[in-house]
Amino acid sequence: MTTGEYRFNNTDYIEINKPFMGNLYASALYPIKGKYILEILAPIDLMKSSITYEYEEYEETNYNIGERWSKNISELSASKWPLENANYYIEVNGIKVGDNNKTATTYRYEPENVIENKVEININPEDISNSNFIEDINTNEISKNGIELPEISQEEATNNILQDEDLKEILSSLMNSLSSTPSIYDEEEYLKHKEEQERKEREFFNKFRSLINIPDYFKNQSIIIADLIYRSEDIIPINKIHNLKFVFKNYTKHYVTRINLKLPFGKYQKSVEIHSEQWGEFTDKILIEGVIEGGKGEDYSANIPNGKKAIYVIYETINNVSVKPLFYPTEYLQSYDSSISIYDNTQLLKDKGKNGFNKYATFVGYIDENAAIADLELFQLVVTYQCNKEFVLWNKEQ
């Protein structure tokens, strides 16, 4: 049973029925299994470039690793979904619920053209992406606290994922659906199955629309139900809630930079002074303080391929802004073989940088053990923008 279906049989909920954050619509709040579910409605067109995006089919061998990653990042960055890569939580009677990443989201899509006599709604995508909750954000509104990177082992991270109850529910649902899904090689059976699934979705959304308050601007277009899930150890009964807020803390943008850097080994000071209308102002805030080799006893020493050496970049971020650079060896990005895994392991160092700001060491990857210089790319910038916008969704006096 999905959360949307659970709501049909649940009398313990708060009707919100309030527009917020551009073209999103807060429908209701209800509890289930130690979690609050905040039900959000959205126009399906808002999601096409992200959640329901149909990726262009292509042979992976036609793209090297760097090209493939750039393509995927650019496609995902085109999303118009306001909560993409966002950090948010709710306040129930002034108590934070879902802060510190204790959130998850599930989506359910209404089949397109399900509404008879469908009419076009004039929605400007720019109005959605630039709606008033992310208005006029500049570098002064980027986090002043630096990048918080908790030290956690890969084993701990894996265990955390496997213990996530929401993930277990989703995996269980997927496994159950697999047994009833016909082989994709039997085209006729697969088309029948797809048609049956669409019929069931039509029935679900027809029932949903008949029982739930739907705003006028959604009545003539297909919608998406986004269930925002907030885990909590103590669920306050719905009848004892007197105030509900949605707090939008920050959101992250990914900029593909692809700046080639040929750096000597050792300690020095180098500014990245390359400009762009999109991300140039952020590179000015990164000061590289050196490239070092990872030897025996280092985190990655056991995984170093034969004939290679591991390297790290030491850098600081001016003004401690949340601008995180990602570096990779040029040789790796130009390769078509991704059998050697490289994953981020950026750590905040105890010592401050030469300018007194936060200093970091980040694992870059492996290069030839005889290389005299480190041939790298500043491949991507990950920038966190602070919003700290509050939305009062419900109070007992309203």
Summary of the structure (lengths in Angstrom):
residues: 398
radius of gyration: 24.1
end to end distance: 32.0
largest distance: 71.8
contacts: 1108
relative contact order: 0.19
helix: 27%
strand: 35%
